[in-house]
Amino acid sequence: MAGTATPMMQQYLALKKEAEGSLLFYRMGDFFELFFDDARIAANILDIALTSRGEHDGEPVAMCGVPVHSAEGYLARLIKSGQRVAIAEQVETPDEAKARAKREGKPSSKVLVKRDIVRFVTAGTLTEEALLNPRSSNLLAALAEVRGTIGIASIDISTGTMTLEECAPEMLGAELARIGATEVVVPEDWSHGPDELTYHSHGTFSSDAGAERLKSVHGVATLDGFGDFSRAMLAAAGGLIAYLDHVGRGSLPLMLPPTIRESASGMAMDEATRGSLEILESSTGGRTGSLIATLDRCSTGAGSRLLAEDLSAPLLDQSAIEARLHLVEFWHARPIERADLRDTLRALPDIGRALGRVVAGRGSPRDLGQVRDGLAEAGRLHERLELERDRPALLDELLPRLIGHGALVDHMSRALVASPPTERSNGGYIADGYDASLDELREVSGNARRAIAAMEARYREETGISSLKIKHNGVLGYFIEVPSRHADSLMDAESGFTHRQTMKGAVRFNSLSLHEEASRISEAGGRALAAEEAHFEELIEAVTAAREAIAATAAALARIDVAASNAERASEGEWSRPEITADAGLSITGGRHPVVEAALVKSGDRFVANNCALAPDDRLWLIGGPNMGGKSTFLRQNALIVLMAQAGCFVPAEAASIGLVDRLFSRVGASDNLARGRSTFMVEMVETAAILAQATTRSFVILDEVGRGTSTYDGLALAWAVVEAVHSRIACRCLFATHYHELARLAETCQALSLHHVRAREWKGDLVLLHELAEGPADRSYGLAVAKLAGVPATVVKRAEQVLSKLEQARSETGGIAAGLGELPLFAAAAQESEPEASPAEQLAQRLSEADLDALSPRDALDLLYDLKRDL
C-alpha cells in the first residue's frame, strides 16, 4: 500500500467518504475489516487485536476485523457505546467481477469485486434479533418545527408501529421523556435540544414532502383515511422517512399506517418526575429496582413492551381505563384459565418483530416460520377464548384480530419445514411435497451422493487401498484422497486418476466418473437452491401483503398478555381494582409502595401500609417527621398508585378511588447535575419552577424537602411560598414533606391544608421508626437520634445535643425563626401587591446602567446626556 493507493484502498477510501463519519465495516471474504482510526476506535471498544497492513501516505495502516458470522454481537457493542456503523458488502461475485473485467477489456486477474454501503446501523434503526432487547421497544423519533409548534414522528422499525403528534416547544422535554427514543433525528439548524441528536438534511423536513412520502409508502392517494395530520406532524414524518431511506440505502423498513396521539390523551409527566418515580429505570440505571421490573409478569416480549408503553403514558379517558381494568379483572377471577393462557402465550414467537425483519428485507426462513406458527396459535387461542362466558368488551374487540389468516397459514405450513433454519444460503427450508420439480432435483442430488459413496467403495476394491476416501471442500469440490505411501499406483497415466494436489502425508486425485457425478450434484444442488430461493421470495411477498393484519394480531396478543400479566401480579400481591372517578378526590386505603414492598418480602420483612385521603376541602397534606421514617416512600407510593390506576393496572392497596389526574409531578430527591453545571439546589429549584408553571387544579404533586439545599432562612421562605402557591393559586392535590416545623403555622390560614407526620418513638435511648402516618404536626425531627442510628460517634452526638439545647432556648426567647410570619398576607393577596415604584435617582441609575456607551455615536451620547440632565 506504499506510494499510490492500491485499487482496494481507493475503493475503501471512497466508501469511507460515503460513510459520513460512521465506522465502516468493509467486507473482505469472511470478515468485516476496519482501517485507520475506525480500527483504533473499534479495537478499543471491542477489546480485539489491532494490527497493521502495509502503508498509506507513509504511515502504517491500522486494521482490525470481526468474522461476518458473528458480526451482530460486535455491532451491538459498538452501537451501545454510541457509534454508528456503515456496512459495505460485496455486491457482485468474483465470477461476475471477472465477467465485468472481460467486458471492459481489463485483466481479470486484477479485477476488484465491487462493494457498496448497503445499510447504516444506528441506535434507532436496529431490527436484528440479537441486537434488540425483547422486552424493550426501540424507538426512532424525528422532530420538526412549523410556526412555533413542534411535530414529533416516532417509529419502532422492529414492529413498524408509527405515531405522529405535536407539542409546544416548552413541552418537548416531557414528550421525549415519555417516548424514550434511542435516537432523535432533527434538521441541521435545530436549536431546541435535547443533548444527543442525529442531524439530517433540512430540506427533508417538509410537510408537503412528508405527505407525499406517507402516501407513497402506504400506496394511497390521500391521507384522510389515516387521520387529520397537522403541518408539523407531516414535516416530522417527512424527515423520519427520508432518514430511514438514507440509512437503509433505498430500502425502507416495515411502516404501518401512522396513528395520531393527541397531547391531551394521556397523563403528562416531565423527565424529572419519571426519573424520581423510577418507572422504567431505577436511579442506579437498568431495569432492576424499577416499577416495571416489579410489575412485569408478561409471558411475551411484546407484552412487556406494551406494558412499558402503558406505564409511560397513563390514560386520561375514563372509559378506556375502565376497559383495561375490566379485562384485568376478568383474568384475575379465572386463575386456572389465566394459567393456561399464560402457558400458551409463553410458547408464542415474537410475531411483530419477525414481521418487521421480513418486510425490511432482513428476514430468514426462521422468521417466516415464526410468523406461521404465531398466526396458527393465535387462531387456536381465538377458538378457546370464544368459549369464555361474560367476556369484557375489550376482549370482544380483540378477538376478531386473532383470526383471518387461515389461507396464509395453510400456504406457509405446506411450503416450510417444521423448524426452518436461520440461514437460507444452504437451502433445506422448503418442505418435501410442496414442489414436485424441487423434490426431483433433491432426489437427483441424493442419488448422486449415494453414487459417490458406492464409487468410493468400488475404488477401494479396485485399487486395494482401504484408506482411500472421497472428500469435498469449497475450493476443489469432490476429490479422491489417499495416503502418500499409496499415491504412486494412482499416478500412472493408465490408472484413470488425475493428480490434483499434494499435501503433507496425503495426495489428492480426480477421475472422470467422479467429475461427472460431482457435476450432477452441483447442477441439481444449484437448481434446487434457486427453486427454494424463488419460493422464499414468494412467501415474503405473501407475508408483506398481509402485514397490517398480521401486525394487528401481534398487537392484540400483546394486549391480552398485558391484562393477564397484571392479573397475575395483582393475585401475587393481593392488589385491588381501583375506582376511577371524575372528581378531584384521591382516597387510598392501605396503600403500599410496590417496589419497596417487593424488596421487603424477599428479606422477610413486612411493609407498613398507610392511608391517603385528599379532597377539595383537604387537598394539601403537610407531612413532617424524622428522616428514614417513610415520608418519601409515602409520597412516591401514592404517585405510583395513581399512575398504575390510570395505566389500567390493579394497585397495591386495600381500596383506591382515583379522581383523574391530568399531570403528575414529583420532586422527591435530587442530585448534582455536574454535566450541566447545576447544583442540587439549582436542580431542585428548576423542577419546582416547572411544577409551579405547569400544574393545574387536576394535577397531583408530591414535593419533598423543598428549600433544604440553601440556608435555613432562605429554605424556609421558599418552602413557605411554594406551599402557599400550590394551595391558593394552583389549588391541586399535593403531598408536601418537610422538616420545617414552622410551616405548621400555615394550617391557620390555608383552609385546605392539614398536618400529618410519620410516627417514631425513642425506647431506652434508641429511635424506633414506626413508618406509620398520623394526623397532626410532628413533635420533633429526631435528627440527632437518626444520626446516632447511622453510626455518628457518640461524642459528636453529645456535642450536637448541647448546641441544640442552646438553639432551642434562643428560639423560645425570640419566638423562633418563624416569628412574625403569621402577620404576612396570604400568597394570593401578596401576589397582588404592586412593586414599589423606583425613585427618580434609581430610574436615572437604571438608564445609565443599561446604556452601551461604547456603541454610542458622539451625537447619541450628547443626546443621552441632555436627557439625563433634564430628568434630574
Secondary structure as GFF3:
##gff-version 3
##sequence-region A 1 872
A	DSSP	alpha_helix	7	18	.	.	.	ID=ss1
A	DSSP	beta_strand	23	28	.	.	.	ID=ss2
A	DSSP	beta_strand	31	35	.	.	.	ID=ss3
A	DSSP	alpha_helix	36	46	.	.	.	ID=ss4
A	DSSP	beta_strand	51	56	.	.	.	ID=ss5
A	DSSP	beta_strand	59	67	.	.	.	ID=ss6
A	DSSP	three_ten_helix	68	70	.	.	.	ID=ss7
A	DSSP	alpha_helix	71	80	.	.	.	ID=ss8
A	DSSP	beta_strand	85	90	.	.	.	ID=ss9
A	DSSP	alpha_helix	94	103	.	.	.	ID=ss10
A	DSSP	three_ten_helix	108	110	.	.	.	ID=ss11
A	DSSP	beta_strand	115	121	.	.	.	ID=ss12
A	DSSP	three_ten_helix	129	131	.	.	.	ID=ss13
A	DSSP	beta_strand	140	146	.	.	.	ID=ss14
A	DSSP	beta_strand	149	156	.	.	.	ID=ss15
A	DSSP	beta_strand	161	167	.	.	.	ID=ss16
A	DSSP	three_ten_helix	169	171	.	.	.	ID=ss17
A	DSSP	alpha_helix	172	179	.	.	.	ID=ss18
A	DSSP	beta_strand	183	187	.	.	.	ID=ss19
A	DSSP	beta_strand	198	200	.	.	.	ID=ss20
A	DSSP	three_ten_helix	202	204	.	.	.	ID=ss21
A	DSSP	alpha_helix	207	218	.	.	.	ID=ss22
A	DSSP	alpha_helix	231	247	.	.	.	ID=ss23
A	DSSP	beta_strand	259	260	.	.	.	ID=ss24
A	DSSP	three_ten_helix	263	265	.	.	.	ID=ss25
A	DSSP	alpha_helix	271	277	.	.	.	ID=ss26
A	DSSP	alpha_helix	291	295	.	.	.	ID=ss27
A	DSSP	alpha_helix	301	312	.	.	.	ID=ss28
A	DSSP	alpha_helix	318	332	.	.	.	ID=ss29
A	DSSP	alpha_helix	335	346	.	.	.	ID=ss30
A	DSSP	alpha_helix	351	359	.	.	.	ID=ss31
A	DSSP	alpha_helix	365	386	.	.	.	ID=ss32
A	DSSP	alpha_helix	393	398	.	.	.	ID=ss33
A	DSSP	three_ten_helix	399	402	.	.	.	ID=ss34
A	DSSP	alpha_helix	406	415	.	.	.	ID=ss35
A	DSSP	alpha_helix	436	463	.	.	.	ID=ss36
A	DSSP	beta_strand	469	473	.	.	.	ID=ss37
A	DSSP	beta_strand	477	483	.	.	.	ID=ss38
A	DSSP	three_ten_helix	484	486	.	.	.	ID=ss39
A	DSSP	alpha_helix	488	491	.	.	.	ID=ss40
A	DSSP	three_ten_helix	493	495	.	.	.	ID=ss41
A	DSSP	beta_strand	497	503	.	.	.	ID=ss42
A	DSSP	beta_strand	506	511	.	.	.	ID=ss43
A	DSSP	alpha_helix	512	545	.	.	.	ID=ss44
A	DSSP	alpha_helix	547	573	.	.	.	ID=ss45
A	DSSP	beta_strand	579	581	.	.	.	ID=ss46
A	DSSP	beta_strand	586	591	.	.	.	ID=ss47
A	DSSP	alpha_helix	594	603	.	.	.	ID=ss48
A	DSSP	beta_strand	610	614	.	.	.	ID=ss49
A	DSSP	beta_strand	620	624	.	.	.	ID=ss50
A	DSSP	alpha_helix	631	647	.	.	.	ID=ss51
A	DSSP	beta_strand	655	659	.	.	.	ID=ss52
A	DSSP	beta_strand	664	667	.	.	.	ID=ss53
A	DSSP	three_ten_helix	674	676	.	.	.	ID=ss54
A	DSSP	alpha_helix	680	694	.	.	.	ID=ss55
A	DSSP	beta_strand	700	704	.	.	.	ID=ss56
A	DSSP	alpha_helix	712	724	.	.	.	ID=ss57
A	DSSP	pi_helix	725	730	.	.	.	ID=ss58
A	DSSP	beta_strand	733	737	.	.	.	ID=ss59
A	DSSP	three_ten_helix	741	748	.	.	.	ID=ss60
A	DSSP	beta_strand	753	763	.	.	.	ID=ss61
A	DSSP	beta_strand	766	775	.	.	.	ID=ss62
A	DSSP	alpha_helix	783	789	.	.	.	ID=ss63
A	DSSP	alpha_helix	794	814	.	.	.	ID=ss64
A	DSSP	three_ten_helix	821	823	.	.	.	ID=ss65
A	DSSP	alpha_helix	827	832	.	.	.	ID=ss66
A	DSSP	alpha_helix	840	850	.	.	.	ID=ss67
A	DSSP	three_ten_helix	853	855	.	.	.	ID=ss68
A	DSSP	alpha_helix	858	871	.	.	.	ID=ss69
###
